[in-house]
Amino acid sequence: MSTLLIVWDESQLWGLLAVYALRALGVPHTVCQAAHLPQVLAARKGGMVFVPGGNARYKARRLGPAGREAVRGFVAGGGQYLGFCGGAGLALSWGKEGQEDVGLGLCPSGRGSYDDRMQHFMSGHLQVHTPATALGFVPGATGHAPLLPVWWPGRFDPMEEGGLTVLATYSDPADDFWLADLPIATLPPGTFDVWRDMYGFAAVPDFLRGQPCMVHGTYGKGAYTLSYSHLETPASPFANTWFAHILREQGGVAAPATPPAQGIAQWHPAKAPSLWEDATLEAVANAIEDLARVGLEHGLLFHRTPWLLGWRTGIPGASLNSLRLAIHSIRSLPPSPGAVALWQKQKDAIARATTLFHDGCVQYFLAERLAMTLAKSLPGTVPDAMLQQQRQGLFGPPMRPGGVYAELIAALDSLAFLQAEAAAQHE
């Protein structure tokens, strides 16, 4: 049996979630940063590389030409590639030759686009159909409509011929499905039809129906499995079983044949006992949790799962989630020598940045709440331009981390990597 190799960079909360899931399943794994990937892959004989979710374009930039070529060479030589969401998007064919941010091109499909950006803001479980051609790739009996979780997924372009096997296609949303901050299950039947007719709002949740969710194909002597479903999502039994099946059957990794009936145990990162006692580290965690409290109290955030806060449209909740999971993951593991050394060098700077971020973010959250309150009676009292300026100073522009957040997440992500790396070596 081989050891699964996780490519860490630009995964943030999805990398942390992947590590949690693998530890819960008892799967042997190592984590690697993009800068060292060419050397690491050159020393591996087969096995599987796993790229978690995140921004595919940023992942490609972190890999650089050498890293991307190393992955292609690894798969062509007989290795296996597994990518979830952003990791799936990385493996597709996109960009132009000569640009630094081109995809890996393992899969002949390109990255699909959405007619409306709102269509991307989907999360929850969807029923999926597993075609007869997927027989052997699907674990056991699936029932009529197995459920798979999606978290703001991308899309495949129309599939091209050439040995590509569709493993699952999207069907109907389940009861926990949301469109942005709108819970679909709470809407009366026909609501989207009414909204389309009255307001021209056409982002109905069935626009994905019949489109591929998971695919499998070959590249040279190796193969890839790409999923826009996050199979590592805790408490998602069928997804977790399929995750373990892929690791075992395609990756040759020691994974349980039958995970627990309820799947991977639910993750409660904020409740995990701290194994790294440090007053400054605790203060950073408390400050980030306090931001979550403020957001929840004022209706800007809401509980989605124990590991993920939902957010009102326009609120940078994904960034806050990444910070929150990073700090709790760091503290939940015994302090490794590498992480302690880095922390001692950066702790004062991280503490200052956290204080600046916390105080600025509280004011920003309250300004957003005031703007919502006055939107009908006194519109424009809190100018949109002012809110945007505050947000960009703290978080950077949409889809491009910046501001104080970029400094904090870079520092915490480095610490989280060192902690995960050490934990994997000791398991």
C-alpha positions as CSV (number, residue, x, y, z in Angstrom):
1,M,0.0,0.0,0.0
2,S,1.2,3.5,-0.8
3,T,1.0,6.8,1.0
4,L,-1.3,9.5,-0.3
5,L,0.5,12.8,-1.2
6,I,-1.5,16.0,-0.6
7,V,-0.5,19.1,-2.5
8,W,-1.1,21.8,0.2
9,D,-0.8,25.2,-1.5
10,E,-3.8,27.5,-2.0
11,S,-6.2,25.0,-0.4
12,Q,-6.7,26.8,2.9
13,L,-9.9,25.5,4.6
14,W,-10.2,22.7,2.0
15,G,-6.7,21.4,2.8
16,L,-7.5,21.4,6.5
17,L,-10.8,19.6,5.8
18,A,-9.0,17.0,3.7
19,V,-6.4,16.3,6.4
20,Y,-9.2,16.0,9.0
21,A,-11.1,13.5,6.8
22,L,-8.0,11.4,6.1
23,R,-7.0,11.3,9.8
24,A,-10.6,10.3,10.6
25,L,-10.4,7.5,8.0
26,G,-7.0,6.4,9.2
27,V,-5.5,6.9,5.8
28,P,-1.6,7.2,5.7
29,H,-0.7,10.5,4.0
30,T,2.0,13.2,3.7
31,V,1.6,16.8,2.8
32,C,3.8,18.7,0.3
33,Q,4.2,22.3,-0.7
34,A,4.3,23.2,-4.4
35,A,7.9,24.4,-4.2
36,H,9.1,20.9,-3.3
37,L,6.8,18.9,-5.4
38,P,9.1,18.2,-8.4
39,Q,11.7,16.6,-6.1
40,V,9.1,14.7,-4.1
41,L,7.4,13.3,-7.2
42,A,10.7,12.3,-8.8
43,A,11.3,10.0,-5.9
44,R,7.9,8.4,-5.9
45,K,7.1,5.2,-7.8
46,G,3.4,5.4,-8.6
47,G,0.8,6.1,-6.0
48,M,-1.7,9.0,-5.8
49,V,-1.4,12.7,-5.6
50,F,-4.4,14.5,-4.1
51,V,-5.2,18.2,-4.7
52,P,-7.9,19.5,-2.5
53,G,-10.3,22.4,-3.2
54,G,-9.3,26.0,-3.5
55,N,-8.6,28.5,-6.3
56,A,-7.3,26.5,-9.4
57,R,-5.6,29.6,-10.9
58,Y,-3.7,30.3,-7.8
59,K,-2.7,26.7,-7.5
60,A,-1.3,26.7,-11.0
61,R,0.7,29.8,-10.2
62,R,2.1,28.2,-7.1
63,L,3.1,25.1,-9.0
64,G,4.8,27.1,-11.7
65,P,6.0,25.5,-15.0
66,A,8.3,23.0,-13.1
67,G,5.6,21.9,-10.7
68,R,3.0,21.5,-13.4
69,E,5.3,19.5,-15.6
70,A,6.3,17.3,-12.6
71,V,2.6,16.4,-12.0
72,R,2.0,15.6,-15.7
73,G,5.1,13.5,-15.8
74,F,4.1,11.7,-12.6
75,V,0.7,10.8,-14.0
76,A,2.0,9.9,-17.5
77,G,4.5,7.5,-15.8
78,G,1.7,5.6,-14.1
79,G,0.7,7.8,-11.2
80,Q,-2.9,8.6,-10.1
81,Y,-4.3,12.1,-9.7
82,L,-7.3,13.0,-7.5
83,G,-8.7,16.5,-7.5
84,F,-11.7,17.9,-5.7
85,C,-13.3,21.1,-6.9
86,G,-10.4,23.5,-7.4
87,G,-8.1,20.5,-7.6
88,A,-10.4,19.2,-10.3
89,G,-10.3,22.5,-12.1
90,L,-6.5,22.5,-12.0
91,A,-6.3,19.3,-13.9
92,L,-8.4,20.6,-16.9
93,S,-7.3,22.2,-20.1
94,W,-7.5,26.0,-19.8
95,G,-5.4,29.1,-20.4
96,K,-3.0,29.5,-23.3
97,E,0.4,28.0,-23.8
98,G,3.1,30.3,-22.6
99,Q,1.0,31.8,-19.8
100,E,2.1,30.9,-16.3
101,D,-1.4,30.1,-15.1
102,V,-2.4,27.4,-17.5
103,G,-4.1,24.2,-16.2
104,L,-2.4,20.9,-16.1
105,G,-4.2,19.5,-19.2
106,L,-4.6,16.0,-17.8
107,C,-8.2,16.0,-18.8
108,P,-9.3,17.2,-22.3
109,S,-12.3,19.1,-20.9
110,G,-12.0,22.8,-20.2
111,R,-13.5,24.8,-17.3
112,G,-17.1,25.7,-17.8
113,S,-18.5,29.1,-17.1
114,Y,-21.8,30.3,-15.5
115,D,-24.4,32.4,-17.3
116,D,-24.9,34.2,-14.0
117,R,-22.4,34.5,-11.1
118,M,-25.2,33.6,-8.7
119,Q,-25.3,30.2,-10.2
120,H,-21.9,29.5,-8.7
121,F,-23.1,30.2,-5.1
122,M,-24.5,26.8,-4.5
123,S,-23.9,24.6,-1.5
124,G,-25.4,21.5,0.1
125,H,-26.2,18.0,-1.1
126,L,-27.4,17.1,-4.6
127,Q,-28.9,13.9,-5.8
128,V,-26.6,12.4,-8.5
129,H,-27.0,9.8,-11.2
130,T,-24.3,7.2,-11.7
131,P,-24.3,6.0,-15.3
132,A,-23.9,2.3,-16.2
133,T,-20.5,3.2,-17.7
134,A,-19.3,4.0,-14.1
135,L,-19.7,0.4,-13.0
136,G,-16.6,-0.6,-11.1
137,F,-15.8,3.0,-10.1
138,V,-18.8,3.4,-7.8
139,P,-18.7,1.7,-4.4
140,G,-21.4,-1.0,-4.0
141,A,-25.1,-0.3,-4.5
142,T,-25.9,3.3,-4.7
143,G,-29.7,3.3,-4.4
144,H,-31.8,5.4,-6.8
145,A,-30.5,8.8,-5.9
146,P,-27.3,8.9,-3.8
147,L,-26.4,12.3,-2.3
148,L,-23.1,14.1,-2.8
149,P,-22.1,17.4,-1.2
150,V,-21.1,20.5,-3.3
151,W,-19.6,23.7,-2.0
152,W,-19.6,26.4,-4.6
153,P,-18.6,24.1,-7.4
154,G,-17.1,24.8,-10.8
155,R,-18.3,23.1,-14.0
156,F,-16.8,21.0,-16.7
157,D,-17.1,22.1,-20.2
158,P,-18.9,19.6,-22.5
159,M,-17.1,16.3,-22.3
160,E,-14.9,15.4,-25.2
161,E,-14.3,11.8,-26.5
162,G,-11.1,10.0,-25.7
163,G,-11.5,7.5,-22.9
164,L,-13.2,9.9,-20.5
165,T,-15.8,8.2,-18.2
166,V,-18.5,10.2,-16.5
167,L,-18.9,8.8,-13.0
168,A,-21.8,10.9,-11.8
169,T,-24.1,13.6,-13.1
170,Y,-26.1,16.2,-11.1
171,S,-29.8,15.7,-10.4
172,D,-32.1,17.4,-7.8
173,P,-31.1,19.4,-4.8
174,A,-31.6,17.8,-1.3
175,D,-33.2,19.5,1.7
176,D,-30.0,21.1,2.9
177,F,-29.3,22.9,-0.4
178,W,-28.7,26.7,-0.4
179,L,-28.4,29.2,-3.2
180,A,-26.0,31.8,-1.7
181,D,-27.8,32.7,1.6
182,L,-31.2,31.3,0.5
183,P,-32.3,27.9,1.8
184,I,-34.0,26.3,-1.1
185,A,-36.1,23.9,1.1
186,T,-37.9,26.8,2.7
187,L,-39.3,28.1,-0.6
188,P,-42.8,27.0,-1.8
189,P,-42.9,25.0,-5.0
190,G,-42.8,27.2,-8.1
191,T,-41.1,30.1,-6.4
192,F,-38.3,30.3,-8.9
193,D,-40.8,30.2,-11.7
194,V,-42.5,33.2,-10.2
195,W,-39.3,35.1,-9.7
196,R,-38.2,34.4,-13.2
197,D,-41.5,35.7,-14.6
198,M,-41.7,38.8,-12.4
199,Y,-38.0,39.8,-12.0
200,G,-36.1,37.9,-14.7
201,F,-34.1,36.0,-12.0
202,A,-33.2,32.7,-13.7
203,A,-30.7,31.2,-11.3
204,V,-32.8,28.1,-10.6
205,P,-31.0,25.2,-8.9
206,D,-31.8,22.7,-11.7
207,F,-29.5,24.3,-14.3
208,L,-26.9,21.7,-13.4
209,R,-29.2,18.8,-14.0
210,G,-27.6,16.1,-16.2
211,Q,-24.2,17.8,-16.2
212,P,-21.1,15.9,-15.0
213,C,-20.1,16.0,-11.4
214,M,-17.3,13.4,-11.4
215,V,-15.2,12.1,-14.3
216,H,-12.3,9.6,-14.7
217,G,-9.8,9.3,-17.5
218,T,-6.3,8.2,-18.4
219,Y,-3.2,10.2,-19.1
220,G,-0.2,8.3,-20.4
221,K,0.2,5.2,-18.2
222,G,-1.7,6.8,-15.3
223,A,-5.2,8.1,-14.6
224,Y,-7.1,10.9,-12.9
225,T,-10.3,11.2,-11.0
226,L,-11.9,14.7,-10.8
227,S,-14.8,15.6,-8.6
228,Y,-16.7,18.9,-8.2
229,S,-18.3,17.2,-5.2
230,H,-16.3,17.4,-1.9
231,L,-16.3,13.7,-1.0
232,E,-14.3,14.5,2.1
233,T,-17.3,16.4,3.7
234,P,-17.9,15.1,7.2
235,A,-21.2,13.3,7.9
236,S,-21.9,12.6,4.3
237,P,-22.0,8.8,4.2
238,F,-22.1,8.0,0.5
239,A,-19.5,10.6,-0.4
240,N,-17.2,9.4,2.4
241,T,-17.5,5.8,1.2
242,W,-16.8,6.8,-2.4
243,F,-13.7,8.8,-1.2
244,A,-12.3,5.8,0.6
245,H,-13.1,3.6,-2.4
246,I,-11.2,5.9,-4.8
247,L,-8.2,6.0,-2.4
248,R,-8.2,2.2,-2.1
249,E,-9.0,1.1,-5.6
250,Q,-7.4,3.8,-7.7
251,G,-4.7,5.1,-5.4
252,G,-3.6,1.8,-3.7
253,V,-3.9,3.6,-0.4
254,A,-4.9,1.8,2.8
255,A,-8.5,3.1,3.3
256,P,-11.4,1.4,5.1
257,A,-13.7,-0.6,2.8
258,T,-16.7,0.3,4.9
259,P,-16.5,3.7,6.7
260,P,-18.9,4.2,9.6
261,A,-22.6,4.2,8.7
262,Q,-22.8,7.9,9.3
263,G,-19.6,8.6,7.4
264,I,-16.7,10.6,8.6
265,A,-17.5,12.0,12.1
266,Q,-18.7,15.5,12.1
267,W,-15.9,18.1,12.6
268,H,-16.1,20.5,15.5
269,P,-12.9,22.5,15.2
270,A,-13.8,25.2,17.7
271,K,-14.5,22.6,20.3
272,A,-11.3,20.6,19.8
273,P,-9.1,20.6,22.9
274,S,-5.9,22.7,22.5
275,L,-2.7,20.7,22.5
276,W,-0.5,23.8,22.0
277,E,-0.7,26.1,25.0
278,D,0.5,29.6,24.2
279,A,-1.0,32.8,25.5
280,T,-0.5,34.7,22.2
281,L,-1.8,31.8,20.1
282,E,-4.9,31.6,22.3
283,A,-5.5,35.4,22.0
284,V,-5.4,35.1,18.2
285,A,-7.9,32.3,18.3
286,N,-10.2,34.2,20.7
287,A,-10.0,37.3,18.4
288,I,-11.1,35.3,15.3
289,E,-13.9,33.6,17.3
290,D,-15.0,37.0,18.5
291,L,-15.4,38.1,14.8
292,A,-17.6,35.0,14.2
293,R,-19.7,36.0,17.3
294,V,-20.2,39.5,16.0
295,G,-21.2,38.3,12.6
296,L,-23.6,35.8,14.0
297,E,-25.2,38.2,16.4
298,H,-25.9,40.7,13.7
299,G,-27.2,38.3,11.1
300,L,-24.2,38.6,8.7
301,L,-23.2,35.0,9.4
302,F,-25.2,31.9,10.2
303,H,-24.5,28.4,11.3
304,R,-24.2,26.0,8.4
305,T,-22.2,23.1,9.7
306,P,-19.9,22.9,12.8
307,W,-16.9,23.5,10.6
308,L,-18.4,26.1,8.2
309,L,-20.2,29.4,8.8
310,G,-22.6,30.6,6.1
311,W,-22.7,34.3,5.2
312,R,-25.0,36.9,3.8
313,T,-24.3,37.7,0.1
314,G,-21.4,40.1,-0.1
315,I,-19.9,39.4,3.3
316,P,-16.4,37.8,3.1
317,G,-17.4,34.8,5.1
318,A,-15.2,32.3,3.2
319,S,-12.1,34.2,4.3
320,L,-13.2,34.3,7.9
321,N,-13.9,30.5,7.7
322,S,-10.3,29.9,6.5
323,L,-8.8,31.9,9.4
324,R,-11.0,30.2,11.9
325,L,-10.3,26.7,10.7
326,A,-6.6,27.4,10.4
327,I,-6.1,28.7,14.0
328,H,-8.1,25.8,15.5
329,S,-6.3,23.2,13.4
330,I,-3.0,24.6,14.5
331,R,-3.9,24.5,18.2
332,S,-5.5,21.0,18.0
333,L,-2.2,19.3,17.3
334,P,0.9,19.0,19.5
335,P,3.3,21.8,18.6
336,S,5.9,20.6,16.1
337,P,9.5,21.9,16.3
338,G,9.1,23.6,12.9
339,A,5.9,25.3,13.8
340,V,7.2,26.5,17.1
341,A,10.3,27.9,15.5
342,L,8.2,29.8,12.9
343,W,5.7,30.9,15.5
344,Q,8.5,32.4,17.7
345,K,9.7,34.5,14.7
346,Q,6.3,35.7,13.7
347,K,4.1,35.7,16.8
348,D,4.5,39.4,17.5
349,A,3.7,40.4,13.9
350,I,0.7,38.0,13.8
351,A,-0.6,39.4,17.1
352,R,-0.4,42.9,15.8
353,A,-2.1,42.0,12.5
354,T,-4.8,40.1,14.3
355,T,-5.6,43.1,16.5
356,L,-5.7,45.4,13.5
357,F,-7.9,42.9,11.6
358,H,-10.2,42.3,14.5
359,D,-10.9,45.9,15.3
360,G,-11.3,46.9,11.6
361,C,-13.5,43.9,10.9
362,V,-15.8,44.6,13.8
363,Q,-16.3,48.2,12.5
364,Y,-16.9,46.9,9.0
365,F,-19.4,44.3,10.1
366,L,-21.3,46.9,12.1
367,A,-21.3,49.2,9.1
368,E,-22.7,46.4,6.9
369,R,-25.4,45.8,9.5
370,L,-26.3,49.5,9.6
371,A,-26.5,49.7,5.9
372,M,-28.9,46.7,5.8
373,T,-31.1,48.4,8.5
374,L,-31.3,51.7,6.6
375,A,-31.5,50.3,3.1
376,K,-35.2,50.9,2.7
377,S,-35.8,54.0,4.8
378,L,-32.6,55.9,4.4
379,P,-30.8,54.4,1.4
380,G,-27.3,55.6,0.8
381,T,-26.7,56.7,4.4
382,V,-23.8,54.2,4.4
383,P,-22.4,54.5,0.9
384,D,-21.6,51.3,-0.9
385,A,-18.2,52.8,-2.0
386,M,-17.3,53.2,1.7
387,L,-18.2,49.6,2.5
388,Q,-16.2,48.4,-0.4
389,Q,-13.2,50.4,0.7
390,Q,-13.4,49.0,4.2
391,R,-13.8,45.5,2.9
392,Q,-10.9,45.7,0.4
393,G,-8.6,47.2,3.1
394,L,-9.3,44.2,5.3
395,F,-9.9,41.3,2.8
396,G,-8.8,42.5,-0.6
397,P,-11.0,42.5,-3.7
398,P,-13.4,39.7,-4.4
399,M,-11.7,36.4,-5.3
400,R,-8.3,37.9,-4.7
401,P,-7.0,37.8,-1.1
402,G,-5.5,41.0,0.0
403,G,-5.4,43.5,2.9
404,V,-4.6,42.4,6.4
405,Y,-6.4,39.1,5.7
406,A,-3.7,38.1,3.1
407,E,-1.0,38.6,5.7
408,L,-2.8,36.6,8.4
409,I,-3.9,33.7,6.2
410,A,-0.4,33.3,4.8
411,A,1.2,33.2,8.3
412,L,-1.5,30.8,9.7
413,D,-1.5,28.6,6.6
414,S,2.3,28.1,7.0
415,L,1.9,27.1,10.6
416,A,-1.0,24.8,9.7
417,F,1.1,23.1,7.1
418,L,4.0,22.5,9.5
419,Q,1.6,21.1,12.0
420,A,-0.1,18.8,9.5
421,E,3.3,17.7,8.1
422,A,4.5,16.7,11.5
423,A,1.3,15.0,12.5
424,A,1.3,12.9,9.3
425,Q,4.9,11.8,9.9
426,H,3.9,10.5,13.4
427,E,0.9,8.6,12.3
